[in-house]
Amino acid sequence: ISSVTGAICLDILKDQWAAAMTIRTVLLSLQALLATPEPDDPQDAVVANQYKKDKRLFEKTARHWSNVYANGPTSEPECDAAVKSLVEMGFEEVIK
């Protein structure tokens, strides 16, 4: 899933779509994609590189964004502090 656009690289959402598919089929496919990412064929090269080189940081970052965008149960104070530091430097924090 692209961290910039939110695009999802899942064939059934593009050229493999069939009218017989149900929302259950689509959600199960998304669940499988999220459970077993393909870092060698990424939608987002930066995220894939982090996944391959520092899985612990990847997981921490994923928890942080889950908390920010989906009211996840686990906050990551280190990530929150890093974002706050960037905002204090003048970068805009955009949460959609």
The first five atom37 places (N, CA, C, CB, O) and aatype in JSON, in Angstrom:
{
  "aatype": [9, 15, 15, 19, 16, 7, 0, 9, 4, 10, 3, 9, 10, 11, 3, 5, 17, 0, 0, 0, 12, 16, 9, 1, 16, 19, 10, 10, 15, 10, 5, 0, 10, 10, 0, 16, 14, 6, 14, 3, 3, 14, 5, 3, 0, 19, 19, 0, 2, 5, 18, 11, 11, 3, 11, 1, 10, 13, 6, 11, 16, 0, 1, 8, 17, 15, 2, 19, 18, 0, 2, 7, 14, 16, 15, 6, 14, 6, 4, 3, 0, 0, 19, 11, 15, 10, 19, 6, 12, 7, 13, 6, 6, 19, 9, 11],
  "atom_mask": [
    [1, 1, 1, 1, 1],
    [1, 1, 1, 1, 1],
    [1, 1, 1, 1, 1],
    [1, 1, 1, 1, 1],
    [1, 1, 1, 1, 1],
    [1, 1, 1, 0, 1],
    [1, 1, 1, 1, 1],
    [1, 1, 1, 1, 1],
    [1, 1, 1, 1, 1],
    [1, 1, 1, 1, 1],
    [1, 1, 1, 1, 1],
    [1, 1, 1, 1, 1],
    [1, 1, 1, 1, 1],
    [1, 1, 1, 1, 1],
    [1, 1, 1, 1, 1],
    [1, 1, 1, 1, 1],
    [1, 1, 1, 1, 1],
    [1, 1, 1, 1, 1],
    [1, 1, 1, 1, 1],
    [1, 1, 1, 1, 1],
    [1, 1, 1, 1, 1],
    [1, 1, 1, 1, 1],
    [1, 1, 1, 1, 1],
    [1, 1, 1, 1, 1],
    [1, 1, 1, 1, 1],
    [1, 1, 1, 1, 1],
    [1, 1, 1, 1, 1],
    [1, 1, 1, 1, 1],
    [1, 1, 1, 1, 1],
    [1, 1, 1, 1, 1],
    [1, 1, 1, 1, 1],
    [1, 1, 1, 1, 1],
    [1, 1, 1, 1, 1],
    [1, 1, 1, 1, 1],
    [1, 1, 1, 1, 1],
    [1, 1, 1, 1, 1],
    [1, 1, 1, 1, 1],
    [1, 1, 1, 1, 1],
    [1, 1, 1, 1, 1],
    [1, 1, 1, 1, 1],
    [1, 1, 1, 1, 1],
    [1, 1, 1, 1, 1],
    [1, 1, 1, 1, 1],
    [1, 1, 1, 1, 1],
    [1, 1, 1, 1, 1],
    [1, 1, 1, 1, 1],
    [1, 1, 1, 1, 1],
    [1, 1, 1, 1, 1],
    [1, 1, 1, 1, 1],
    [1, 1, 1, 1, 1],
    [1, 1, 1, 1, 1],
    [1, 1, 1, 1, 1],
    [1, 1, 1, 1, 1],
    [1, 1, 1, 1, 1],
    [1, 1, 1, 1, 1],
    [1, 1, 1, 1, 1],
    [1, 1, 1, 1, 1],
    [1, 1, 1, 1, 1],
    [1, 1, 1, 1, 1],
    [1, 1, 1, 1, 1],
    [1, 1, 1, 1, 1],
    [1, 1, 1, 1, 1],
    [1, 1, 1, 1, 1],
    [1, 1, 1, 1, 1],
    [1, 1, 1, 1, 1],
    [1, 1, 1, 1, 1],
    [1, 1, 1, 1, 1],
    [1, 1, 1, 1, 1],
    [1, 1, 1, 1, 1],
    [1, 1, 1, 1, 1],
    [1, 1, 1, 1, 1],
    [1, 1, 1, 0, 1],
    [1, 1, 1, 1, 1],
    [1, 1, 1, 1, 1],
    [1, 1, 1, 1, 1],
    [1, 1, 1, 1, 1],
    [1, 1, 1, 1, 1],
    [1, 1, 1, 1, 1],
    [1, 1, 1, 1, 1],
    [1, 1, 1, 1, 1],
    [1, 1, 1, 1, 1],
    [1, 1, 1, 1, 1],
    [1, 1, 1, 1, 1],
    [1, 1, 1, 1, 1],
    [1, 1, 1, 1, 1],
    [1, 1, 1, 1, 1],
    [1, 1, 1, 1, 1],
    [1, 1, 1, 1, 1],
    [1, 1, 1, 1, 1],
    [1, 1, 1, 0, 1],
    [1, 1, 1, 1, 1],
    [1, 1, 1, 1, 1],
    [1, 1, 1, 1, 1],
    [1, 1, 1, 1, 1],
    [1, 1, 1, 1, 1],
    [1, 1, 1, 1, 1]
  ],
  "atom_positions": [
    [[0.86, -1.18, 0.0], [0.0, 0.0, 0.0], [0.9, 1.23, 0.0], [-0.98, 0.0, 1.24], [1.82, 1.34, 0.81]],
    [[0.64, 2.16, -0.91], [1.47, 3.35, -1.03], [1.27, 4.28, 0.16], [1.16, 4.09, -2.33], [0.14, 4.6, 0.52]],
    [[2.37, 4.7, 0.76], [2.27, 5.63, 1.89], [1.99, 7.04, 1.4], [3.56, 5.61, 2.72], [1.65, 7.91, 2.21]],
    [[2.11, 7.29, 0.12], [1.87, 8.62, -0.44], [0.43, 8.75, -0.95], [2.86, 8.91, -1.57], [-0.27, 9.7, -0.62]],
    [[0.01, 7.78, -1.76], [-1.3, 7.89, -2.4], [-2.38, 7.0, -1.8], [-1.17, 7.57, -3.85], [-3.57, 7.24, -1.99]],
    [[-1.96, 5.97, -1.07], [-2.92, 5.01, -0.53], [-3.3, 3.94, -1.53], [0.0, 0.0, 0.0], [-4.15, 3.1, -1.25]],
    [[-2.67, 3.96, -2.71], [-2.96, 2.94, -3.73], [-2.62, 1.56, -3.2], [-2.17, 3.23, -5.03], [-1.63, 1.37, -2.5]],
    [[-3.45, 0.61, -3.55], [-3.26, -0.78, -3.11], [-2.91, -1.62, -4.33], [-4.53, -1.33, -2.39], [-3.65, -1.63, -5.32]],
    [[-1.81, -2.3, -4.25], [-1.35, -3.15, -5.35], [-1.94, -4.55, -5.16], [0.21, -3.2, -5.41], [-1.29, -5.45, -4.64]],
    [[-3.17, -4.71, -5.6], [-3.87, -5.98, -5.45], [-4.6, -6.25, -6.76], [-4.87, -5.97, -4.23], [-5.49, -5.49, -7.14]],
    [[-4.23, -7.31, -7.44], [-4.74, -7.57, -8.78], [-6.26, -7.65, -8.88], [-4.16, -8.84, -9.29], [-6.82, -7.27, -9.91]],
    [[-6.94, -8.13, -7.84], [-8.4, -8.22, -7.93], [-9.07, -6.85, -7.88], [-8.94, -9.1, -6.81], [-10.26, -6.72, -8.18]],
    [[-8.32, -5.83, -7.49], [-8.88, -4.48, -7.51], [-8.62, -3.8, -8.85], [-8.28, -3.64, -6.38], [-9.1, -2.7, -9.11]],
    [[-7.84, -4.46, -9.71], [-7.53, -3.89, -11.03], [-8.02, -4.82, -12.13], [-6.0, -3.64, -11.16], [-9.21, -4.9, -12.42]],
    [[-7.09, -5.52, -12.74], [-7.41, -6.29, -13.94], [-7.98, -7.68, -13.67], [-6.19, -6.43, -14.76], [-8.43, -8.34, -14.61]],
    [[-7.98, -8.14, -12.44], [-8.52, -9.47, -12.14], [-9.9, -9.41, -11.48], [-7.55, -10.22, -11.24], [-10.37, -10.4, -10.92]],
    [[-10.54, -8.26, -11.55], [-11.86, -8.09, -10.93], [-12.88, -8.95, -11.66], [-12.29, -6.62, -10.95], [-12.85, -9.07, -12.89]],
    [[-13.78, -9.55, -10.91], [-14.87, -10.33, -11.48], [-16.16, -9.95, -10.76], [-14.6, -11.87, -11.36], [-16.17, -9.71, -9.55]],
    [[-17.23, -9.9, -11.5], [-18.52, -9.51, -10.94], [-18.98, -10.46, -9.83], [-19.57, -9.47, -12.03], [-19.77, -10.06, -8.97]],
    [[-18.5, -11.69, -9.83], [-18.9, -12.67, -8.83], [-18.22, -12.45, -7.47], [-18.6, -14.06, -9.33], [-18.6, -13.09, -6.48]],
    [[-17.23, -11.58, -7.41], [-16.53, -11.35, -6.14], [-17.42, -10.62, -5.15], [-15.24, -10.54, -6.37], [-18.22, -9.76, -5.51]],
    [[-17.27, -11.01, -3.91], [-18.05, -10.37, -2.85], [-17.12, -9.48, -2.03], [-18.75, -11.44, -1.94], [-15.9, -9.55, -2.16]],
    [[-17.7, -8.67, -1.2], [-16.89, -7.83, -0.31], [-16.04, -8.72, 0.6], [-17.8, -6.89, 0.54], [-14.92, -8.35, 0.96]],
    [[-16.56, -9.88, 0.96], [-15.81, -10.82, 1.79], [-14.54, -11.26, 1.07], [-16.68, -12.05, 2.14], [-13.47, -11.31, 1.68]],
    [[-14.64, -11.58, -0.21], [-13.49, -11.99, -1.0], [-12.44, -10.89, -1.04], [-13.92, -12.36, -2.43], [-11.25, -11.15, -0.86]],
    [[-12.88, -9.67, -1.27], [-11.95, -8.54, -1.34], [-11.28, -8.32, 0.01], [-12.69, -7.25, -1.78], [-10.06, -8.12, 0.07]],
    [[-12.04, -8.35, 1.08], [-11.47, -8.13, 2.41], [-10.51, -9.24, 2.81], [-12.58, -8.01, 3.45], [-9.47, -8.98, 3.42]],
    [[-10.82, -10.48, 2.46], [-9.9, -11.58, 2.75], [-8.61, -11.42, 1.95], [-10.57, -12.93, 2.41], [-7.53, -11.73, 2.47]],
    [[-8.7, -10.95, 0.72], [-7.5, -10.71, -0.09], [-6.65, -9.6, 0.51], [-7.89, -10.37, -1.53], [-5.43, -9.7, 0.54]],
    [[-7.3, -8.54, 0.97], [-6.56, -7.45, 1.62], [-5.89, -7.94, 2.9], [-7.51, -6.27, 1.95], [-4.74, -7.6, 3.17]],
    [[-6.6, -8.73, 3.67], [-6.04, -9.29, 4.9], [-4.81, -10.13, 4.59], [-7.11, -10.13, 5.65], [-3.8, -10.03, 5.28]],
    [[-4.89, -10.95, 3.57], [-3.76, -11.8, 3.19], [-2.58, -10.95, 2.74], [-4.16, -12.77, 2.07], [-1.43, -11.25, 3.08]],
    [[-2.84, -9.89, 1.98], [-1.77, -9.0, 1.53], [-1.08, -8.33, 2.72], [-2.33, -7.93, 0.58], [0.15, -8.24, 2.75]],
    [[-1.85, -7.87, 3.68], [-1.28, -7.21, 4.84], [-0.53, -8.19, 5.74], [-2.37, -6.52, 5.64], [0.45, -7.81, 6.39]],
    [[-0.97, -9.43, 5.77], [-0.33, -10.43, 6.62], [0.97, -10.95, 6.01], [-1.27, -11.59, 6.87], [1.88, -11.35, 6.73]],
    [[1.07, -10.93, 4.69], [2.26, -11.45, 4.01], [2.69, -10.48, 2.91], [2.0, -12.86, 3.42], [2.45, -10.74, 1.73]],
    [[3.31, -9.38, 3.29], [3.73, -8.39, 2.29], [4.78, -8.96, 1.34], [4.28, -7.15, 2.98], [5.45, -9.95, 1.65]],
    [[4.91, -8.33, 0.19], [5.87, -8.74, -0.83], [6.91, -7.63, -1.0], [5.16, -9.06, -2.18], [6.79, -6.82, -1.93]],
    [[7.92, -7.56, -0.14], [8.88, -6.46, -0.22], [9.75, -6.48, -1.48], [9.76, -6.48, 0.98], [10.41, -5.49, -1.79]],
    [[9.77, -7.6, -2.2], [10.55, -7.65, -3.43], [9.76, -7.15, -4.64], [11.02, -9.07, -3.68], [10.32, -7.01, -5.72]],
    [[8.48, -6.87, -4.45], [7.62, -6.31, -5.5], [6.75, -5.25, -4.85], [6.74, -7.43, -6.2], [5.53, -5.4, -4.77]],
    [[7.38, -4.15, -4.37], [6.66, -3.21, -3.52], [5.85, -2.15, -4.28], [7.62, -2.53, -2.63], [6.15, -1.81, -5.42]],
    [[4.85, -1.66, -3.6], [4.12, -0.47, -4.05], [4.89, 0.77, -3.59], [2.65, -0.46, -3.49], [4.85, 1.81, -4.24]],
    [[5.58, 0.65, -2.46], [6.34, 1.77, -1.88], [7.75, 1.26, -1.54], [5.61, 2.35, -0.6], [7.93, 0.51, -0.57]],
    [[8.73, 1.66, -2.34], [10.1, 1.16, -2.19], [10.73, 1.52, -0.85], [10.96, 1.69, -3.31], [11.49, 0.73, -0.29]],
    [[10.43, 2.7, -0.32], [11.02, 3.13, 0.95], [10.52, 2.23, 2.09], [10.67, 4.61, 1.24], [11.3, 1.8, 2.93]],
    [[9.23, 1.97, 2.1], [8.66, 1.12, 3.14], [9.18, -0.32, 2.99], [7.11, 1.14, 3.06], [9.49, -0.97, 3.99]],
    [[9.27, -0.81, 1.76], [9.78, -2.16, 1.52], [11.23, -2.29, 2.0], [9.69, -2.53, 0.02], [11.61, -3.3, 2.58]],
    [[12.02, -1.27, 1.74], [13.42, -1.28, 2.19], [13.49, -1.33, 3.72], [14.17, -0.04, 1.66], [14.3, -2.07, 4.28]],
    [[12.66, -0.55, 4.38], [12.64, -0.57, 5.84], [12.2, -1.95, 6.34], [11.69, 0.53, 6.39], [12.76, -2.47, 7.31]],
    [[11.22, -2.54, 5.7], [10.74, -3.87, 6.07], [11.86, -4.9, 5.98], [9.57, -4.29, 5.17], [12.0, -5.76, 6.85]],
    [[12.66, -4.81, 4.92], [13.72, -5.78, 4.7], [14.94, -5.54, 5.59], [14.14, -5.75, 3.25], [15.6, -6.5, 6.0]],
    [[15.25, -4.28, 5.89], [16.49, -3.97, 6.6], [16.32, -3.77, 8.1], [17.09, -2.75, 6.02], [17.26, -4.0, 8.87]],
    [[15.13, -3.35, 8.54], [14.92, -3.09, 9.96], [13.46, -3.36, 10.3], [15.31, -1.62, 10.33], [12.66, -2.44, 10.47]],
    [[13.13, -4.65, 10.4], [11.73, -5.04, 10.6], [11.16, -4.47, 11.9], [11.61, -6.55, 10.6], [9.98, -4.14, 11.96]],
    [[11.99, -4.37, 12.91], [11.5, -3.82, 14.19], [11.05, -2.37, 14.02], [12.61, -3.9, 15.27], [10.0, -1.98, 14.53]],
    [[11.84, -1.57, 13.31], [11.46, -0.18, 13.05], [10.23, -0.13, 12.15], [12.62, 0.59, 12.4], [9.35, 0.72, 12.34]],
    [[10.16, -1.02, 11.17], [8.99, -1.1, 10.29], [7.72, -1.33, 11.13], [9.16, -2.23, 9.24], [6.72, -0.64, 10.94]],
    [[7.78, -2.29, 12.05], [6.62, -2.62, 12.87], [6.25, -1.46, 13.8], [6.89, -3.87, 13.69], [5.07, -1.18, 14.01]],
    [[7.26, -0.8, 14.34], [7.01, 0.36, 15.2], [6.32, 1.47, 14.41], [8.33, 0.88, 15.83], [5.37, 2.1, 14.88]],
    [[6.82, 1.71, 13.2], [6.25, 2.75, 12.35], [4.81, 2.39, 11.97], [7.11, 2.95, 11.07], [3.93, 3.25, 11.97]],
    [[4.57, 1.12, 11.65], [3.22, 0.67, 11.31], [2.27, 0.86, 12.48], [3.24, -0.81, 10.89], [1.13, 1.31, 12.3]],
    [[2.73, 0.53, 13.69], [1.89, 0.75, 14.88], [1.58, 2.23, 15.06], [2.58, 0.2, 16.14], [0.45, 2.6, 15.39]],
    [[2.59, 3.08, 14.82], [2.38, 4.52, 14.97], [1.3, 5.01, 14.01], [3.7, 5.28, 14.72], [0.36, 5.7, 14.43]],
    [[1.42, 4.65, 12.72], [0.44, 5.14, 11.74], [-0.93, 4.53, 11.98], [0.9, 4.83, 10.32], [-1.94, 5.18, 11.73]],
    [[-0.98, 3.3, 12.47], [-2.26, 2.69, 12.82], [-2.92, 3.48, 13.95], [-2.08, 1.21, 13.23], [-4.13, 3.69, 13.95]],
    [[-2.11, 3.91, 14.89], [-2.62, 4.7, 16.01], [-3.12, 6.06, 15.52], [-1.55, 4.87, 17.08], [-4.19, 6.51, 15.93]],
    [[-2.34, 6.7, 14.66], [-2.7, 8.04, 14.18], [-3.94, 8.01, 13.29], [-1.54, 8.66, 13.41], [-4.87, 8.79, 13.49]],
    [[-3.96, 7.1, 12.33], [-5.02, 7.11, 11.33], [-6.21, 6.22, 11.65], [-4.47, 6.7, 10.03], [-7.29, 6.41, 11.08]],
    [[-6.05, 5.25, 12.54], [-7.15, 4.32, 12.82], [-7.42, 4.15, 14.31], [-6.84, 2.97, 12.2], [-8.05, 3.17, 14.72]],
    [[-6.95, 5.09, 15.11], [-7.15, 5.02, 16.55], [-6.72, 3.68, 17.12], [-8.61, 5.29, 16.89], [-7.43, 3.07, 17.92]],
    [[-5.55, 3.23, 16.68], [-5.0, 1.96, 17.14], [-4.79, 1.96, 18.64], [0.0, 0.0, 0.0], [-4.72, 3.02, 19.26]],
    [[-4.67, 0.79, 19.22], [-4.59, 0.67, 20.68], [-3.21, 0.96, 21.26], [-4.99, -0.7, 21.08], [-3.08, 1.12, 22.47]],
    [[-2.17, 1.02, 20.41], [-0.82, 1.16, 20.92], [-0.17, 2.43, 20.4], [0.02, -0.06, 20.53], [0.05, 2.57, 19.2]],
    [[0.15, 3.34, 21.31], [0.85, 4.55, 20.87], [2.35, 4.27, 20.85], [0.52, 5.76, 21.81], [2.84, 3.38, 21.55]],
    [[3.05, 5.04, 20.07], [4.5, 4.94, 19.96], [5.08, 6.31, 20.31], [4.95, 4.48, 18.51], [5.26, 7.14, 19.42]],
    [[5.37, 6.56, 21.6], [5.84, 7.87, 22.03], [7.06, 8.37, 21.25], [6.17, 7.82, 23.49], [7.18, 9.56, 20.99]],
    [[7.97, 7.46, 20.88], [9.15, 7.86, 20.1], [8.74, 8.44, 18.76], [10.08, 6.66, 19.89], [9.28, 9.47, 18.34]],
    [[7.81, 7.8, 18.1], [7.34, 8.29, 16.8], [6.58, 9.59, 16.97], [6.45, 7.24, 16.1], [6.74, 10.52, 16.19]],
    [[5.74, 9.66, 18.01], [5.0, 10.9, 18.27], [5.97, 12.06, 18.48], [4.09, 10.74, 19.5], [5.74, 13.16, 17.98]],
    [[7.05, 11.82, 19.21], [8.05, 12.86, 19.47], [8.76, 13.26, 18.19], [9.08, 12.37, 20.51], [9.04, 14.44, 17.98]],
    [[9.05, 12.3, 17.32], [9.73, 12.61, 16.06], [8.83, 13.47, 15.18], [10.11, 11.31, 15.31], [9.3, 14.43, 14.57]],
    [[7.55, 13.13, 15.1], [6.61, 13.93, 14.31], [6.5, 15.33, 14.9], [5.21, 13.24, 14.26], [6.51, 16.32, 14.16]],
    [[6.38, 15.42, 16.22], [6.29, 16.73, 16.88], [7.52, 17.57, 16.58], [6.12, 16.55, 18.41], [7.41, 18.77, 16.33]],
    [[8.69, 16.96, 16.59], [9.94, 17.66, 16.29], [9.92, 18.22, 14.87], [11.14, 16.73, 16.48], [10.34, 19.35, 14.64]],
    [[9.45, 17.43, 13.93], [9.37, 17.89, 12.53], [8.39, 19.04, 12.39], [8.97, 16.74, 11.62], [8.65, 19.98, 11.65]],
    [[7.26, 18.96, 13.09], [6.27, 20.04, 13.04], [6.87, 21.32, 13.62], [4.98, 19.64, 13.82], [6.65, 22.41, 13.09]],
    [[7.63, 21.18, 14.71], [8.28, 22.35, 15.32], [9.32, 22.98, 14.4], [8.94, 21.95, 16.64], [9.6, 24.17, 14.51]],
    [[9.88, 22.18, 13.48], [10.83, 22.7, 12.5], [10.13, 23.43, 11.36], [11.68, 21.57, 11.94], [10.78, 24.07, 10.53]],
    [[8.82, 23.34, 11.32], [8.08, 24.05, 10.28], [7.41, 23.15, 9.24], [0.0, 0.0, 0.0], [6.73, 23.65, 8.34]],
    [[7.6, 21.83, 9.36], [6.93, 20.93, 8.42], [5.47, 20.8, 8.85], [7.64, 19.52, 8.38], [5.15, 20.75, 10.04]],
    [[4.61, 20.74, 7.86], [3.19, 20.63, 8.14], [2.79, 19.18, 8.39], [2.36, 21.21, 6.99], [3.19, 18.29, 7.64]],
    [[2.01, 18.94, 9.43], [1.47, 17.6, 9.68], [0.09, 17.53, 9.07], [1.43, 17.28, 11.21], [-0.82, 18.25, 9.49]],
    [[-0.06, 16.68, 8.09], [-1.33, 16.53, 7.4], [-1.88, 15.16, 7.72], [-1.17, 16.73, 5.86], [-1.29, 14.15, 7.35]],
    [[-3.01, 15.13, 8.4], [-3.69, 13.88, 8.72], [-5.01, 13.91, 7.99], [-3.89, 13.69, 10.29], [-5.86, 14.76, 8.23]],
    [[-5.16, 12.95, 7.09], [-6.39, 12.9, 6.27], [-7.38, 11.97, 6.87], [-6.09, 12.48, 4.84], [-8.47, 11.79, 6.33]]
  ]
}
